[in-house]
Amino acid sequence: MRLPETVARIISCDVFDTLLYRDHRSERRRFLDIATVASRLLAAECGVERRPGSVYAARLRVQREAYRALDLTNPSGDVRFADMLDAMTRVLSLDHRAVDILYRAELTVESAQLRANHPLMTWLTHRAQAGCRIIAVSDTYHRGDTITHLLDTLARNHPIAHVYTSADHNATKRTRALFDVVLRQEAAGPAEILHLGDDTLADVTMAEAAGLRSAQLLRPRHVVLRRRLDAVRARVMHRHWVGASQDGHRSRGR
């Protein structure tokens, strides 16, 4: 990772795969891991049996439908995880207690599969000590307080002063709208902000379209390749994961 030599009054950082590194697991694999934890917690705390495949399938269905609806109504906005959790409880026929369980399952897995980008955190800490304001700007369905919790857990004493998320502001980096929010709320001129991130469109093209300076920080190629391979495996296993759940429901109905 090559960090920029120039700095600015405000340094803005993407979160996932920039401040916090994801491991090699693909999104679907992560969703199954979350579903497995949620299934165990539902049984232990509520005495309710929902197989991991059922929770996994509900997550995919709810998220797919949420983003489909968003594309039709507000392409510049984002969905909120809280709304997805509410929808999942309805799909899974669970009561209100399940919302907290599903949320905790998400944080448990995220905390286990993420790790702090320590070289970047060290560099940002030095910049903060020199007087720079450090902020995080993320396209995510999570609220800022969830991102702050993950940062506090995985990167203690981090220098991030504020977190902006697309879920909180209903505006995304990928359409530039979230950068416009940041400029207004930080009362900053575009040239005063340097944005760092891994995504070419969201973190480079759109940041520069908003007038910010940008620097792209890419993950090593071997990590990208391993994640793509895991995504292929997950697609192959998808029917097995969902099918096992459906088989379980049929056997209980006999």
N, C-alpha and C positions, 0 to 999 in steps of 0.2 A: 504494500500500500504506500503510494507516494503522496504525501501531504503537501498542500500548496505552500509556496514560500511567501506569497502576499496574504495579508489579512485585512479585516475590515472592522468597523465599529461594532457590527453585529455579525456573528457567525451562526448560520442556520444549518441544522443537520437533519437529514432523513433518519428514521429510527431503525426499521428492520433491514438487516444486511448492511447497515452503516454504523450506527451507534451500538446496536445489538445484532450480533451475528446469529443467523439461524444455522442449524446443522444441515446435514445432507438430506434429511427427510423431506419429502414432498408435502404439499398441502393436504392431499387426501390421506396420506399416511398419518399426518399430524391430527387430522380430524378423527381418524379411527382410534388413535391413542387417547384423545380427549374423550371419545365415546366410551372407551374401556374404563377410564377413571370414573366417568359419570355413572356408568352402569353399576360399578362397585359401590359408589357413594349412595346412590338411590336405594340399593338393597340394604346397606348398613344403617342408613339414617331414616329411611321412610318405609322400609319393608316392601319396597316395590321392585318387581323384576322387569327390567327392560334390557334386552340383550344389546351388547355393543353395536351389532349390526343395525338394530332398529334406531338407536340414537344417531349413529353415523348417517344412515339414510335420511333421517329427519333433518339433520344439519345441512346435507347437500341440497335437499329439496327446498328448505326454507331460504337458504342463501341464494340459490338459483332464482327463485321466484322474487325475492327482494330486489336483486339487482336488475332483473327483467322489468319490474315495475318502475324502478328508478330511471332506467333508460328511457322509459316512455313519459315520465312526468317531470324529471329534473336531472338531466344528464350531467350537470355541473356539481350535483350534490353527492351525498353518500348515505348508505344505510347505517343504522345504529345497532350495535350488538344487543342492547337491551330489548329492542323490538324483535330481533331474531330469536332471542331466548323466550320471549312471550309466545311467539309463534310455534317454537319447538314444543313447548309444554302442551299446547293445544293439539298438535299433531300426535304427540305421544300420550295424550290423555292423562296428563299429570297435573297436580295442583300447584298452588303458588310457591310452595316450598322448593319445588324443583328448580326455579329460576336461580336461586342462590347456589344450589348444587351444581348446575350446569356452568355457572360463572366460575366457581371455584375449580372445577375440573379443567376449564380453559386455562386459568392462571397456573395451575399445578403443572400442566404439560408445557406451557410456554416457558415457565421458569426453568424447567428441566432441559429444554431443547434450545434455549437461547444462551448466549454468553456475551459478556461485554467485549467490545473492541478496545482492548486496553491501550494500544499505541495511540489510537485516536483520542481516547479519554484523557490520556496524559498530555497530549498536544493541546487539547481544548482547555484543560486545567491551567496550563501555562499561559494560554491566551487570555483566559479569564483573569488570572493574576495580573496580567499586563493591562487590564481595563476593558477587554472586549466583553460584550454581552453574548451569552451562548443560549440559543433556543433550539428546540426540536420541532420539526414540521413533518407530519406524517399523513399519508393517505391510508386510513384504517377505519374500520367500523368500531374500534375501541375509543372510549372517551379519554381525554387527557389524563384524568386521575388514574386510569388503569395503566397507561404508559408510564406515568410517574412512579407508580408502584413497582413496575418491572425494572425501571432504572434504579430505584432505591434498593431493590432486592439484589440486583445483579451487578450494579456498579456503584457501591457506596461512596459517598462524598463526590459524586459526579458534579460537574459544573453547570448542568442545564438549569437555566433560570425559569423557563416557561415552556410549556408544550402546547402546540397547536395541532389539532387533528381534524381531518375532514368530517368525522362524525359530529364533533362539537359544533363546527361552523357550517356544516352542510355545503361544503365547497372543497374541491379537490385540487391537488397540484397538477394533475393530468389535464385539467382544463384551464390552469393558471389561476383559477378563482381563489384558491387558498393563499397563494402568494400575495394577491391583492389584499386579502384580509390581514395578513401579517404586516404589510406595509402600512396599512391604516392604523392597526392597533399598536405597532411599535413606533408610530409617528416618525418613520424613517424614509429617506430617499432611497431609491433602488440601488444606487451606487454605494450606499453605506452597508449593504448586506452581501456577504459571501455565503453561498449555499453549497453544501456538500451532500452527495448522495450517489447511489449506484445505478438508478434507472435513467436511461438515456432520454426518454420523453419527459418524464415528470421532473427529474432533478437537474436536467441540463437544458433541454429545449424550452420547456415552459418557464423555468426559472429565468432564463435569458430573455424570453419573450416579455416577462414582467420587468425587465431591466436590471435584474440582479446579476452579479458575477457568479460563476459556478465552477465547481471542480468535481469531476466524476471519480468516485472511489469504487473500483470493481473488486468483486470477490475473486479469489484464485480460480483459474479455469477448472481445476480438478474438482472443486466443490460444486461448481455449476454442472459439470458432467455427471457427478454422482447423484445430484438432485434430479436431473433429467432421467437418469436410469431408474431411480426410485419411483418417479412418476409413472414410468412405463410399467413397472412391477405393480404399482397400485392400481392402474387401470385394468391390468390382467386379473388382479385379485378382487376387484370391486364386486363382481357378481357373486363371488364366493362369500364375501363379507355380508352382503345384503341377503343372499340366498340362505345362508345359515340362520339368519334372523327369521326369515319367512318360514323356513322349515320348523323352527322352534314354535312359532305361533300356531302352525297347523297341527303339530303334535300335541300341544296343550289343548287344542280344541276337540280332539278325538275322545 
